[in-house]
Structure formats: structure tokens, C-alpha cells
Amino acid sequence: KIDCTGHDSVVCCAGHGSCVKARKGCWITLSEWKYDPDASRYIPVCVKTEFVDGEKIKEDVFYKLVNGEFVEI
């Protein structure tokens, strides 16, 4: 879980169960993980970056990736 308080920043939170929030004007990157029974562990299945524009991605709202999409939490 990362709370980015900087301006014009780029923040990446890539661990299993990761979530992030940032100020308007920043970029956020998240990863999504799924359990792979063949490997007996979680594996990354998606990494995505979005710009915090205040509309599509809101300022100071935590997000996580679900099915490859940013979801508010």
C-alpha cells in the first residue's frame, strides 16, 4: 500500500495485493497477481499504468487492479 504525496510523481506498487493513491498530475503503476495451481504460487498477470487526471483516476483515492482494470477501494 503506497500513498504518494509528491507532485508530478511516478509511483509503482507491484507486490501481490498492492494498492496505491496519488495526487492529480502523478502517474500510478500497479500489478495484478493470480494464484497458479500448477506453480503452487501467485504469479503476475497484468501490469498497468494510468495518469491521475482527477476524473478517470481520482486524486487521493486508493486503487487496485482487478481483471486488468483500475478499481477504487
N, C-alpha and C positions, 0 to 999 in steps of 0.2 A: 504494500500500500504506500503510494507516494503522493504527497501534497506539494506541488510545485508552486512556490510563492514568488518566483522571479518574473521578470518581464522579458518578452521576446526570447523565451527559453525553448529548449527541446528536451523533453523528458521521456525516458524509456523505462518501463516496468515490465520485465519479461519472464518472471517466475510463474510457477503454477499458482493459480488463484489470484493473480495480480490485478490491481486496480489503481487508477490514477485520477487526479484532478489538477487543473492548472488555470491560470489567468487567461483572459482573452488576449490573443496575439501570440500564444505559445503553440507548440506542436506537441502532441502526445502519441506515444507508441506503446501498444500492448500486444501480448501474445495470448493465445488460447491453447489449452492443453486438453487432451483426451486420454483416457486410460486405454492402453493397448494390451489386451489379454495375452496375445502371442509373445509380447516382450516382457510382460509382467511389470509394467511401469507406465507412468504418464509420459506422453511424447507431445512435442509442439505440433499443432496442425494449422496454425494461422498466426501471422504477424501483420499488424496493420497500423498505419499512421494517419492521424487526422489533425487538421488545424482547428484550434479553439476560436471559432468565429462569433460565439455568443448566441447563435441560432441553432445550427445543426448540432454542434458540440458546444454545450453551455459552459460558461465560466464557473469555476469553483463547485462543480458537480462531479462526484466520483463516477467513473465509467469502468466497465469490464467488457471483454469480448465474449459474445455468445453467438455461436453459428456464424462467425466471421463478421459480426456487426457490433458496433459500439452500443452498449446498453447502460442507461443510468442505473445506479444502485444507491 
